[in-house]
Amino acid sequence: MKVETYHLEFITPCFCAGANQAIAEVRPASIRGKLRWWFRVVGGSKEQEAEVFGSIRGDEGNSSSLTVRVSPHPLSRQWEPFPFQGTSNRGYLLYFAKASADGSRWVKGGALPPGCRFDLQIIRRRCVSQAAAETFDLALGCFLVLGSFGLRSTRGLGSFACSEAPFSEAAFTRLLERVKQRVPGFLGGLGAFRGPENQLLDALGGQLRGLRSGGYSASKPSPLGSSRPRQTSAVHLRPVRDGDGQFRLVVFEAPPDRVLGVVSRKGAPRLGNGIPTAENPRQTQRGWR
């Protein structure tokens, strides 16, 4: 048995809860689900996924090789809802969190605030094949650098910084190259925004507006996801914190055939050259260019 411990800190509000949506909490099941998502994105096969995460298929079911545990640190303050205009960039980003579930999340303690810390333990209970282990290691690395969880995690909420995997442009470039070697269709890049925490949610909202106004929402299906049929977005906005304490924005898009259902991915356009790169990182109100 091998135990790995990671120290995480939220940099955007995390709307993650159990049965009571008004009480936010870090849930191991949510993290486990995101690890599984990344495992599929970076090329894990169904057989490898069953080997790592377990399976109940047929008469050959097996238990998971992993246990995920979390240990929250005491909160120094509770998250509190705040007024905003729906037409503002921040309001555009947070409106769904405020309006969904009849507003039950938009209460004191309904989210975990930036600065909230918790420890994540990955317990490897038994050995798996080398191919499955290497795939999971890459999936875990992606989660620690680019992952998020909870409501609107594809839009930048529930994002965190990891002490054991601090973000830097060089580390991001290396990780992106590793992923692309395994998954040529993976797209990603770092935008031009660099600023303090109090500008981060506005920058995220502006970027989301830019993608939508770029015509991706009008396409059916859309790489931004859809409500009918219900499909998550293949495009993720991810804020990160660099070594100087400033915040940046990453945009990445997983191959739709790995993360979207058949109906939603059929004919869906991809962001393609709309994803920023180190050579062309310019950002505008209407999106990347």
FILUMVO-854591 format. One record per residue (C-alpha): residue in three letters; x, y, z. Coordinates in steps of 0.2 Angstrom, whole numbers, plus 5000, padded with zeros to 4 digits. Example, Ala and Ser with C-alpha at 12.3 -4.5 7.8 and 13.67 -1.06 7.14 Angstrom:
2
<site><code>Ala</code><X>5062</X><Y>4978</Y><Z>5039</Z></site>
<site><code>Ser</code><X>5068</X><Y>4995</Y><Z>5036</Z></site>
//
This chain:
289
<site><code>Met</code><X>5000</X><Y>5000</Y><Z>5000</Z></site>
<site><code>Lys</code><X>5006</X><Y>5017</Y><Z>4995</Z></site>
<site><code>Val</code><X>5000</X><Y>5034</Y><Z>5003</Z></site>
<site><code>Glu</code><X>5002</X><Y>5050</Y><Z>4994</Z></site>
<site><code>Thr</code><X>4997</X><Y>5067</Y><Z>5002</Z></site>
<site><code>Tyr</code><X>4994</X><Y>5083</Y><Z>4993</Z></site>
<site><code>His</code><X>4990</X><Y>5100</Y><Z>5001</Z></site>
<site><code>Leu</code><X>4977</X><Y>5110</Y><Z>4991</Z></site>
<site><code>Glu</code><X>4970</X><Y>5128</Y><Z>4993</Z></site>
<site><code>Phe</code><X>4955</X><Y>5135</Y><Z>4983</Z></site>
<site><code>Ile</code><X>4958</X><Y>5150</Y><Z>4973</Z></site>
<site><code>Thr</code><X>4940</X><Y>5152</Y><Z>4967</Z></site>
<site><code>Pro</code><X>4924</X><Y>5148</Y><Z>4976</Z></site>
<site><code>Cys</code><X>4919</X><Y>5129</Y><Z>4976</Z></site>
<site><code>Phe</code><X>4901</X><Y>5125</Y><Z>4976</Z></site>
<site><code>Cys</code><X>4902</X><Y>5107</Y><Z>4981</Z></site>
<site><code>Ala</code><X>4889</X><Y>5099</Y><Z>4993</Z></site>
<site><code>Gly</code><X>4881</X><Y>5083</Y><Z>4997</Z></site>
<site><code>Ala</code><X>4862</X><Y>5081</Y><Z>5000</Z></site>
<site><code>Asn</code><X>4861</X><Y>5098</Y><Z>5008</Z></site>
<site><code>Gln</code><X>4866</X><Y>5111</Y><Z>4994</Z></site>
<site><code>Ala</code><X>4867</X><Y>5125</Y><Z>5007</Z></site>
<site><code>Ile</code><X>4882</X><Y>5117</Y><Z>5016</Z></site>
<site><code>Ala</code><X>4897</X><Y>5116</Y><Z>5005</Z></site>
<site><code>Glu</code><X>4910</X><Y>5102</Y><Z>5008</Z></site>
<site><code>Val</code><X>4925</X><Y>5094</Y><Z>5000</Z></site>
<site><code>Arg</code><X>4918</X><Y>5077</Y><Z>4994</Z></site>
<site><code>Pro</code><X>4930</X><Y>5063</Y><Z>4990</Z></site>
<site><code>Ala</code><X>4917</X><Y>5056</Y><Z>4977</Z></site>
<site><code>Ser</code><X>4918</X><Y>5073</Y><Z>4967</Z></site>
<site><code>Ile</code><X>4937</X><Y>5071</Y><Z>4967</Z></site>
<site><code>Arg</code><X>4937</X><Y>5053</Y><Z>4962</Z></site>
<site><code>Gly</code><X>4925</X><Y>5057</Y><Z>4948</Z></site>
<site><code>Lys</code><X>4937</X><Y>5071</Y><Z>4941</Z></site>
<site><code>Leu</code><X>4951</X><Y>5059</Y><Z>4942</Z></site>
<site><code>Arg</code><X>4941</X><Y>5046</Y><Z>4932</Z></site>
<site><code>Trp</code><X>4937</X><Y>5060</Y><Z>4919</Z></site>
<site><code>Trp</code><X>4956</X><Y>5064</Y><Z>4917</Z></site>
<site><code>Phe</code><X>4960</X><Y>5046</Y><Z>4916</Z></site>
<site><code>Arg</code><X>4948</X><Y>5045</Y><Z>4901</Z></site>
<site><code>Val</code><X>4955</X><Y>5061</Y><Z>4893</Z></site>
<site><code>Val</code><X>4973</X><Y>5055</Y><Z>4893</Z></site>
<site><code>Gly</code><X>4969</X><Y>5039</Y><Z>4885</Z></site>
<site><code>Gly</code><X>4965</X><Y>5026</Y><Z>4898</Z></site>
<site><code>Ser</code><X>4955</X><Y>5011</Y><Z>4890</Z></site>
<site><code>Lys</code><X>4940</X><Y>5004</Y><Z>4898</Z></site>
<site><code>Glu</code><X>4950</X><Y>4989</Y><Z>4904</Z></site>
<site><code>Gln</code><X>4963</X><Y>5000</Y><Z>4912</Z></site>
<site><code>Glu</code><X>4949</X><Y>5011</Y><Z>4920</Z></site>
<site><code>Ala</code><X>4941</X><Y>4995</Y><Z>4928</Z></site>
<site><code>Glu</code><X>4958</X><Y>4990</Y><Z>4934</Z></site>
<site><code>Val</code><X>4961</X><Y>5006</Y><Z>4943</Z></site>
<site><code>Phe</code><X>4944</X><Y>5012</Y><Z>4948</Z></site>
<site><code>Gly</code><X>4935</X><Y>4996</Y><Z>4949</Z></site>
<site><code>Ser</code><X>4920</X><Y>4989</Y><Z>4940</Z></site>
<site><code>Ile</code><X>4904</X><Y>4980</Y><Z>4943</Z></site>
<site><code>Arg</code><X>4902</X><Y>4974</Y><Z>4925</Z></site>
<site><code>Gly</code><X>4896</X><Y>4956</Y><Z>4923</Z></site>
<site><code>Asp</code><X>4903</X><Y>4942</Y><Z>4934</Z></site>
<site><code>Glu</code><X>4920</X><Y>4949</Y><Z>4933</Z></site>
<site><code>Gly</code><X>4918</X><Y>4964</Y><Z>4944</Z></site>
<site><code>Asn</code><X>4933</X><Y>4970</Y><Z>4955</Z></site>
<site><code>Ser</code><X>4936</X><Y>4983</Y><Z>4968</Z></site>
<site><code>Ser</code><X>4945</X><Y>4999</Y><Z>4966</Z></site>
<site><code>Ser</code><X>4964</X><Y>5000</Y><Z>4968</Z></site>
<site><code>Leu</code><X>4962</X><Y>5017</Y><Z>4975</Z></site>
<site><code>Thr</code><X>4955</X><Y>5026</Y><Z>4990</Z></site>
<site><code>Val</code><X>4953</X><Y>5044</Y><Z>4990</Z></site>
<site><code>Arg</code><X>4952</X><Y>5053</Y><Z>5007</Z></site>
<site><code>Val</code><X>4951</X><Y>5072</Y><Z>5011</Z></site>
<site><code>Ser</code><X>4955</X><Y>5081</Y><Z>5027</Z></site>
<site><code>Pro</code><X>4948</X><Y>5099</Y><Z>5027</Z></site>
<site><code>His</code><X>4957</X><Y>5112</Y><Z>5037</Z></site>
<site><code>Pro</code><X>4947</X><Y>5123</Y><Z>5049</Z></site>
<site><code>Leu</code><X>4939</X><Y>5138</Y><Z>5040</Z></site>
<site><code>Ser</code><X>4946</X><Y>5155</Y><Z>5045</Z></site>
<site><code>Arg</code><X>4930</X><Y>5162</Y><Z>5037</Z></site>
<site><code>Gln</code><X>4914</X><Y>5157</Y><Z>5029</Z></site>
<site><code>Trp</code><X>4910</X><Y>5161</Y><Z>5011</Z></site>
<site><code>Glu</code><X>4896</X><Y>5174</Y><Z>5010</Z></site>
<site><code>Pro</code><X>4885</X><Y>5178</Y><Z>4995</Z></site>
<site><code>Phe</code><X>4887</X><Y>5195</Y><Z>4988</Z></site>
<site><code>Pro</code><X>4876</X><Y>5206</Y><Z>4977</Z></site>
<site><code>Phe</code><X>4881</X><Y>5208</Y><Z>4959</Z></site>
<site><code>Gln</code><X>4873</X><Y>5213</Y><Z>4942</Z></site>
<site><code>Gly</code><X>4869</X><Y>5199</Y><Z>4930</Z></site>
<site><code>Thr</code><X>4876</X><Y>5210</Y><Z>4916</Z></site>
<site><code>Ser</code><X>4893</X><Y>5211</Y><Z>4924</Z></site>
<site><code>Asn</code><X>4907</X><Y>5199</Y><Z>4919</Z></site>
<site><code>Arg</code><X>4907</X><Y>5192</Y><Z>4937</Z></site>
<site><code>Gly</code><X>4888</X><Y>5191</Y><Z>4937</Z></site>
<site><code>Tyr</code><X>4888</X><Y>5182</Y><Z>4920</Z></site>
<site><code>Leu</code><X>4900</X><Y>5169</Y><Z>4928</Z></site>
<site><code>Leu</code><X>4891</X><Y>5166</Y><Z>4944</Z></site>
<site><code>Tyr</code><X>4873</X><Y>5168</Y><Z>4939</Z></site>
<site><code>Phe</code><X>4870</X><Y>5149</Y><Z>4937</Z></site>
<site><code>Ala</code><X>4877</X><Y>5146</Y><Z>4954</Z></site>
<site><code>Lys</code><X>4865</X><Y>5159</Y><Z>4962</Z></site>
<site><code>Ala</code><X>4849</X><Y>5154</Y><Z>4952</Z></site>
<site><code>Ser</code><X>4851</X><Y>5135</Y><Z>4952</Z></site>
<site><code>Ala</code><X>4843</X><Y>5124</Y><Z>4965</Z></site>
<site><code>Asp</code><X>4830</X><Y>5138</Y><Z>4969</Z></site>
<site><code>Gly</code><X>4845</X><Y>5148</Y><Z>4976</Z></site>
<site><code>Ser</code><X>4848</X><Y>5136</Y><Z>4990</Z></site>
<site><code>Arg</code><X>4867</X><Y>5137</Y><Z>4986</Z></site>
<site><code>Trp</code><X>4868</X><Y>5156</Y><Z>4987</Z></site>
<site><code>Val</code><X>4868</X><Y>5157</Y><Z>5006</Z></site>
<site><code>Lys</code><X>4881</X><Y>5159</Y><Z>5019</Z></site>
<site><code>Gly</code><X>4892</X><Y>5143</Y><Z>5019</Z></site>
<site><code>Gly</code><X>4885</X><Y>5138</Y><Z>5002</Z></site>
<site><code>Ala</code><X>4902</X><Y>5138</Y><Z>4995</Z></site>
<site><code>Leu</code><X>4920</X><Y>5135</Y><Z>5001</Z></site>
<site><code>Pro</code><X>4929</X><Y>5152</Y><Z>4999</Z></site>
<site><code>Pro</code><X>4946</X><Y>5156</Y><Z>4991</Z></site>
<site><code>Gly</code><X>4960</X><Y>5152</Y><Z>5004</Z></site>
<site><code>Cys</code><X>4951</X><Y>5137</Y><Z>5011</Z></site>
<site><code>Arg</code><X>4963</X><Y>5122</Y><Z>5012</Z></site>
<site><code>Phe</code><X>4962</X><Y>5104</Y><Z>5013</Z></site>
<site><code>Asp</code><X>4973</X><Y>5089</Y><Z>5012</Z></site>
<site><code>Leu</code><X>4971</X><Y>5075</Y><Z>4999</Z></site>
<site><code>Gln</code><X>4976</X><Y>5058</Y><Z>5001</Z></site>
<site><code>Ile</code><X>4978</X><Y>5045</Y><Z>4987</Z></site>
<site><code>Ile</code><X>4980</X><Y>5028</Y><Z>4994</Z></site>
<site><code>Arg</code><X>4986</X><Y>5015</Y><Z>4981</Z></site>
<site><code>Arg</code><X>4979</X><Y>4999</Y><Z>4989</Z></site>
<site><code>Arg</code><X>4987</X><Y>4987</Y><Z>4977</Z></site>
<site><code>Cys</code><X>4998</X><Y>4986</Y><Z>4961</Z></site>
<site><code>Val</code><X>4990</X><Y>4988</Y><Z>4944</Z></site>
<site><code>Ser</code><X>4998</X><Y>4985</Y><Z>4927</Z></site>
<site><code>Gln</code><X>5012</X><Y>4997</Y><Z>4921</Z></site>
<site><code>Ala</code><X>5001</X><Y>5004</Y><Z>4907</Z></site>
<site><code>Ala</code><X>4987</X><Y>5008</Y><Z>4919</Z></site>
<site><code>Ala</code><X>4998</X><Y>5015</Y><Z>4932</Z></site>
<site><code>Glu</code><X>5007</X><Y>5027</Y><Z>4920</Z></site>
<site><code>Thr</code><X>4990</X><Y>5033</Y><Z>4914</Z></site>
<site><code>Phe</code><X>4984</X><Y>5036</Y><Z>4931</Z></site>
<site><code>Asp</code><X>5000</X><Y>5046</Y><Z>4936</Z></site>
<site><code>Leu</code><X>4997</X><Y>5057</Y><Z>4921</Z></site>
<site><code>Ala</code><X>4979</X><Y>5059</Y><Z>4925</Z></site>
<site><code>Leu</code><X>4983</X><Y>5064</Y><Z>4943</Z></site>
<site><code>Gly</code><X>4996</X><Y>5076</Y><Z>4937</Z></site>
<site><code>Cys</code><X>4983</X><Y>5085</Y><Z>4926</Z></site>
<site><code>Phe</code><X>4971</X><Y>5085</Y><Z>4940</Z></site>
<site><code>Leu</code><X>4983</X><Y>5093</Y><Z>4952</Z></site>
<site><code>Val</code><X>4988</X><Y>5107</Y><Z>4939</Z></site>
<site><code>Leu</code><X>4973</X><Y>5109</Y><Z>4929</Z></site>
<site><code>Gly</code><X>4959</X><Y>5101</Y><Z>4939</Z></site>
<site><code>Ser</code><X>4944</X><Y>5108</Y><Z>4948</Z></site>
<site><code>Phe</code><X>4928</X><Y>5101</Y><Z>4955</Z></site>
<site><code>Gly</code><X>4910</X><Y>5106</Y><Z>4960</Z></site>
<site><code>Leu</code><X>4897</X><Y>5116</Y><Z>4952</Z></site>
<site><code>Arg</code><X>4903</X><Y>5126</Y><Z>4936</Z></site>
<site><code>Ser</code><X>4920</X><Y>5118</Y><Z>4937</Z></site>
<site><code>Thr</code><X>4922</X><Y>5119</Y><Z>4918</Z></site>
<site><code>Arg</code><X>4920</X><Y>5138</Y><Z>4920</Z></site>
<site><code>Gly</code><X>4934</X><Y>5140</Y><Z>4933</Z></site>
<site><code>Leu</code><X>4924</X><Y>5138</Y><Z>4949</Z></site>
<site><code>Gly</code><X>4931</X><Y>5126</Y><Z>4962</Z></site>
<site><code>Ser</code><X>4949</X><Y>5128</Y><Z>4956</Z></site>
<site><code>Phe</code><X>4964</X><Y>5126</Y><Z>4968</Z></site>
<site><code>Ala</code><X>4983</X><Y>5127</Y><Z>4969</Z></site>
<site><code>Cys</code><X>4993</X><Y>5112</Y><Z>4975</Z></site>
<site><code>Ser</code><X>5009</X><Y>5115</Y><Z>4985</Z></site>
<site><code>Glu</code><X>5016</X><Y>5099</Y><Z>4978</Z></site>
<site><code>Ala</code><X>5013</X><Y>5104</Y><Z>4960</Z></site>
<site><code>Pro</code><X>5015</X><Y>5123</Y><Z>4959</Z></site>
<site><code>Phe</code><X>5010</X><Y>5131</Y><Z>4943</Z></site>
<site><code>Ser</code><X>5023</X><Y>5139</Y><Z>4931</Z></site>
<site><code>Glu</code><X>5022</X><Y>5142</Y><Z>4913</Z></site>
<site><code>Ala</code><X>5037</X><Y>5130</Y><Z>4910</Z></site>
<site><code>Ala</code><X>5028</X><Y>5116</Y><Z>4920</Z></site>
<site><code>Phe</code><X>5012</X><Y>5119</Y><Z>4911</Z></site>
<site><code>Thr</code><X>5021</X><Y>5118</Y><Z>4894</Z></site>
<site><code>Arg</code><X>5029</X><Y>5102</Y><Z>4899</Z></site>
<site><code>Leu</code><X>5013</X><Y>5094</Y><Z>4905</Z></site>
<site><code>Leu</code><X>5004</X><Y>5100</Y><Z>4889</Z></site>
<site><code>Glu</code><X>5017</X><Y>5091</Y><Z>4879</Z></site>
<site><code>Arg</code><X>5015</X><Y>5075</Y><Z>4888</Z></site>
<site><code>Val</code><X>4996</X><Y>5075</Y><Z>4886</Z></site>
<site><code>Lys</code><X>4997</X><Y>5079</Y><Z>4868</Z></site>
<site><code>Gln</code><X>5010</X><Y>5065</Y><Z>4865</Z></site>
<site><code>Arg</code><X>4996</X><Y>5053</Y><Z>4871</Z></site>
<site><code>Val</code><X>4981</X><Y>5063</Y><Z>4865</Z></site>
<site><code>Pro</code><X>4985</X><Y>5073</Y><Z>4849</Z></site>
<site><code>Gly</code><X>4968</X><Y>5081</Y><Z>4849</Z></site>
<site><code>Phe</code><X>4970</X><Y>5089</Y><Z>4866</Z></site>
<site><code>Leu</code><X>4970</X><Y>5108</Y><Z>4864</Z></site>
<site><code>Gly</code><X>4976</X><Y>5120</Y><Z>4877</Z></site>
<site><code>Gly</code><X>4985</X><Y>5137</Y><Z>4880</Z></site>
<site><code>Leu</code><X>4989</X><Y>5151</Y><Z>4892</Z></site>
<site><code>Gly</code><X>4980</X><Y>5168</Y><Z>4890</Z></site>
<site><code>Ala</code><X>4987</X><Y>5185</Y><Z>4893</Z></site>
<site><code>Phe</code><X>4978</X><Y>5190</Y><Z>4908</Z></site>
<site><code>Arg</code><X>4989</X><Y>5192</Y><Z>4924</Z></site>
<site><code>Gly</code><X>4982</X><Y>5200</Y><Z>4939</Z></site>
<site><code>Pro</code><X>4977</X><Y>5200</Y><Z>4957</Z></site>
<site><code>Glu</code><X>4964</X><Y>5189</Y><Z>4965</Z></site>
<site><code>Asn</code><X>4951</X><Y>5203</Y><Z>4965</Z></site>
<site><code>Gln</code><X>4951</X><Y>5204</Y><Z>4946</Z></site>
<site><code>Leu</code><X>4950</X><Y>5185</Y><Z>4944</Z></site>
<site><code>Leu</code><X>4931</X><Y>5182</Y><Z>4943</Z></site>
<site><code>Asp</code><X>4929</X><Y>5197</Y><Z>4932</Z></site>
<site><code>Ala</code><X>4942</X><Y>5190</Y><Z>4920</Z></site>
<site><code>Leu</code><X>4934</X><Y>5173</Y><Z>4920</Z></site>
<site><code>Gly</code><X>4917</X><Y>5180</Y><Z>4916</Z></site>
<site><code>Gly</code><X>4924</X><Y>5190</Y><Z>4902</Z></site>
<site><code>Gln</code><X>4933</X><Y>5175</Y><Z>4895</Z></site>
<site><code>Leu</code><X>4917</X><Y>5165</Y><Z>4895</Z></site>
<site><code>Arg</code><X>4907</X><Y>5179</Y><Z>4887</Z></site>
<site><code>Gly</code><X>4921</X><Y>5180</Y><Z>4873</Z></site>
<site><code>Leu</code><X>4919</X><Y>5161</Y><Z>4869</Z></site>
<site><code>Arg</code><X>4900</X><Y>5162</Y><Z>4869</Z></site>
<site><code>Ser</code><X>4900</X><Y>5178</Y><Z>4858</Z></site>
<site><code>Gly</code><X>4912</X><Y>5170</Y><Z>4846</Z></site>
<site><code>Gly</code><X>4898</X><Y>5159</Y><Z>4840</Z></site>
<site><code>Tyr</code><X>4902</X><Y>5143</Y><Z>4849</Z></site>
<site><code>Ser</code><X>4885</X><Y>5143</Y><Z>4858</Z></site>
<site><code>Ala</code><X>4875</X><Y>5145</Y><Z>4842</Z></site>
<site><code>Ser</code><X>4882</X><Y>5129</Y><Z>4835</Z></site>
<site><code>Lys</code><X>4872</X><Y>5114</Y><Z>4838</Z></site>
<site><code>Pro</code><X>4880</X><Y>5104</Y><Z>4846</Z></site>
<site><code>Ser</code><X>4893</X><Y>5115</Y><Z>4854</Z></site>
<site><code>Pro</code><X>4910</X><Y>5112</Y><Z>4862</Z></site>
<site><code>Leu</code><X>4904</X><Y>5122</Y><Z>4876</Z></site>
<site><code>Gly</code><X>4891</X><Y>5109</Y><Z>4880</Z></site>
<site><code>Ser</code><X>4872</X><Y>5108</Y><Z>4879</Z></site>
<site><code>Ser</code><X>4856</X><Y>5107</Y><Z>4889</Z></site>
<site><code>Arg</code><X>4847</X><Y>5096</Y><Z>4877</Z></site>
<site><code>Pro</code><X>4854</X><Y>5083</Y><Z>4877</Z></site>
<site><code>Arg</code><X>4862</X><Y>5087</Y><Z>4893</Z></site>
<site><code>Gln</code><X>4881</X><Y>5087</Y><Z>4891</Z></site>
<site><code>Thr</code><X>4895</X><Y>5095</Y><Z>4900</Z></site>
<site><code>Ser</code><X>4907</X><Y>5106</Y><Z>4891</Z></site>
<site><code>Ala</code><X>4923</X><Y>5100</Y><Z>4882</Z></site>
<site><code>Val</code><X>4930</X><Y>5117</Y><Z>4885</Z></site>
<site><code>His</code><X>4937</X><Y>5121</Y><Z>4902</Z></site>
<site><code>Leu</code><X>4942</X><Y>5138</Y><Z>4909</Z></site>
<site><code>Arg</code><X>4955</X><Y>5136</Y><Z>4923</Z></site>
<site><code>Pro</code><X>4962</X><Y>5150</Y><Z>4933</Z></site>
<site><code>Val</code><X>4980</X><Y>5146</Y><Z>4940</Z></site>
<site><code>Arg</code><X>4991</X><Y>5155</Y><Z>4953</Z></site>
<site><code>Asp</code><X>5009</X><Y>5158</Y><Z>4948</Z></site>
<site><code>Gly</code><X>5024</X><Y>5159</Y><Z>4959</Z></site>
<site><code>Asp</code><X>5023</X><Y>5178</Y><Z>4961</Z></site>
<site><code>Gly</code><X>5005</X><Y>5176</Y><Z>4968</Z></site>
<site><code>Gln</code><X>4997</X><Y>5183</Y><Z>4952</Z></site>
<site><code>Phe</code><X>4983</X><Y>5174</Y><Z>4943</Z></site>
<site><code>Arg</code><X>4983</X><Y>5168</Y><Z>4925</Z></site>
<site><code>Leu</code><X>4969</X><Y>5160</Y><Z>4914</Z></site>
<site><code>Val</code><X>4971</X><Y>5143</Y><Z>4905</Z></site>
<site><code>Val</code><X>4959</X><Y>5137</Y><Z>4892</Z></site>
<site><code>Phe</code><X>4959</X><Y>5119</Y><Z>4887</Z></site>
<site><code>Glu</code><X>4948</X><Y>5107</Y><Z>4877</Z></site>
<site><code>Ala</code><X>4948</X><Y>5089</Y><Z>4878</Z></site>
<site><code>Pro</code><X>4944</X><Y>5078</Y><Z>4863</Z></site>
<site><code>Pro</code><X>4924</X><Y>5078</Y><Z>4862</Z></site>
<site><code>Asp</code><X>4924</X><Y>5059</Y><Z>4858</Z></site>
<site><code>Arg</code><X>4932</X><Y>5056</Y><Z>4875</Z></site>
<site><code>Val</code><X>4921</X><Y>5067</Y><Z>4886</Z></site>
<site><code>Leu</code><X>4904</X><Y>5071</Y><Z>4876</Z></site>
<site><code>Gly</code><X>4890</X><Y>5059</Y><Z>4871</Z></site>
<site><code>Val</code><X>4888</X><Y>5054</Y><Z>4853</Z></site>
<site><code>Val</code><X>4873</X><Y>5067</Y><Z>4850</Z></site>
<site><code>Ser</code><X>4882</X><Y>5082</Y><Z>4857</Z></site>
<site><code>Arg</code><X>4899</X><Y>5078</Y><Z>4849</Z></site>
<site><code>Lys</code><X>4892</X><Y>5074</Y><Z>4831</Z></site>
<site><code>Gly</code><X>4898</X><Y>5089</Y><Z>4820</Z></site>
<site><code>Ala</code><X>4903</X><Y>5099</Y><Z>4835</Z></site>
<site><code>Pro</code><X>4916</X><Y>5113</Y><Z>4830</Z></site>
<site><code>Arg</code><X>4932</X><Y>5114</Y><Z>4840</Z></site>
<site><code>Leu</code><X>4940</X><Y>5129</Y><Z>4846</Z></site>
<site><code>Gly</code><X>4956</X><Y>5125</Y><Z>4836</Z></site>
<site><code>Asn</code><X>4966</X><Y>5141</Y><Z>4833</Z></site>
<site><code>Gly</code><X>4955</X><Y>5150</Y><Z>4845</Z></site>
<site><code>Ile</code><X>4965</X><Y>5142</Y><Z>4859</Z></site>
<site><code>Pro</code><X>4979</X><Y>5153</Y><Z>4865</Z></site>
<site><code>Thr</code><X>4997</X><Y>5148</Y><Z>4864</Z></site>
<site><code>Ala</code><X>5013</X><Y>5154</Y><Z>4871</Z></site>
<site><code>Glu</code><X>5017</X><Y>5162</Y><Z>4854</Z></site>
<site><code>Asn</code><X>5000</X><Y>5170</Y><Z>4852</Z></site>
<site><code>Pro</code><X>4993</X><Y>5173</Y><Z>4869</Z></site>
<site><code>Arg</code><X>4983</X><Y>5189</Y><Z>4866</Z></site>
<site><code>Gln</code><X>4966</X><Y>5190</Y><Z>4875</Z></site>
<site><code>Thr</code><X>4951</X><Y>5201</Y><Z>4871</Z></site>
<site><code>Gln</code><X>4933</X><Y>5204</Y><Z>4878</Z></site>
<site><code>Arg</code><X>4927</X><Y>5193</Y><Z>4864</Z></site>
<site><code>Gly</code><X>4939</X><Y>5178</Y><Z>4867</Z></site>
<site><code>Trp</code><X>4956</X><Y>5172</Y><Z>4862</Z></site>
<site><code>Arg</code><X>4963</X><Y>5178</Y><Z>4846</Z></site>
//
